Amino acid sequence: MCSHEPPCPSADSADREAARQVASHPAQGWSLLCNGVLLFEDTGEILPDGQVIAPHRAMPAKAVAA
């Protein structure tokens, strides 16, 4: 899918989220990347082959009561 240089990471690479956005729908909470990955605002993903990647946003550290 990617036609720019250097090419974006493929959908099966570890850095697939670094691909360029080709469509963005922030009101609906998703973006389409040029490698075919659907990226959701909660960091979940759907890969072009239909594989679902669960959200993997880092959880904020809990405040410690004094």
N, C-alpha and C positions, 0 to 999 in steps of 0.2 A: 504494500500500500504506500509506503513512504517513498517520495520522489525527490526529497531535498538532500543536500550534502552538508555535512556527513549524515548518513541515514540514521533514523531514530532506532532505538533498541527494539528488537522484535518482541512480540507478545509473550514469548516463552522465556525471555531473559529476566534476570533478577531486577534489572533497572527499568522495566517496561513502563513505569509511571513517568519516566523522563521524556517520553515521546511528546511531540507537539499536539496541541488540541486542534481538532478540525471542526468540532461543534461543541458549543457550551450552552447548557440550559440550567443556570444556577437556581432559578425558581423551582425547578423540578429536582435539583440536587445531583445532576450527572453531567459528565463530559465524555465525548468520544475522542479518543486519541488516534493519531494517524496509523498506529500499528493495529487498529481494530479493537482495542481494549475499551470497554465502557467503565469509566471510573466514577464512583459515587462519592459524595461529599463526606460520608462516614468512613472513607478509605476502602470500602468493599469494591470488588471488581468482577466483571464478567469478561472472560477471555473470548476471542473469536471462535474457539472450538466449543464454547458453551460451558466451560469449566468456571465454577464460582469460587472466588477468593474471598474469604470472610474479612470483615473489617479488621484492620490492624493498627488503628490509631493508638499511639502511646497514651496510657492512662496518666493523668496528672498525679503528682505525689500528694499524699494525704498530709494535711496540716497536723502537726503534733500539738496537743493541748499542753499548756505550761502548768 
